[in-house]
Amino acid sequence: MNALIEKLNDGGPAFTYIIVLTFLILIGLFVRGILMKGEKYKTIELMKQISWFAVAWGFLGRTFGLIMIFDKVQAMGDVAPSVFADGLKIALVAPLCGILVFALTRLGIVVLVSLQKNYQPQENN
């Protein structure tokens, strides 16, 4: 558990912990969708929107991380490859979390759609 928390901290807590919070909200929505009788359309649509937010937030975190890395490189001049590699690792944690949340949410949406008898998707999704 400590290794997971350490990785989340590596990725920038402002980004990774918000993605974890969205994942917990999505789990709650999934459970709500399972327990609901009748139309699950609103829950499914909400899950879609929140999962896209997780992806976008992760890539925003990556962008900020890369900017910070390049600022450090500029300030230090010659940078050891290990320092640069560590910075790139940090820049990739937030998008990885966002993509993971997105993929798991999409799997949950497949389950909810399969449980609903007359699902009518919107044309713009």
Secondary structure, DSSP 8 states (H G I E B T S, - for coil): -HHHHHHHHHT-HHHHHHHHHHHHHHHHHHHHHHH--S--HHHHHHHHHHHHHHHHHHHHHHHHHHHHHHHHHHHHSS--HHHHHHHHHHHHHHHHHHHHHHHHHHHHHHHHHHH-SS----TT-
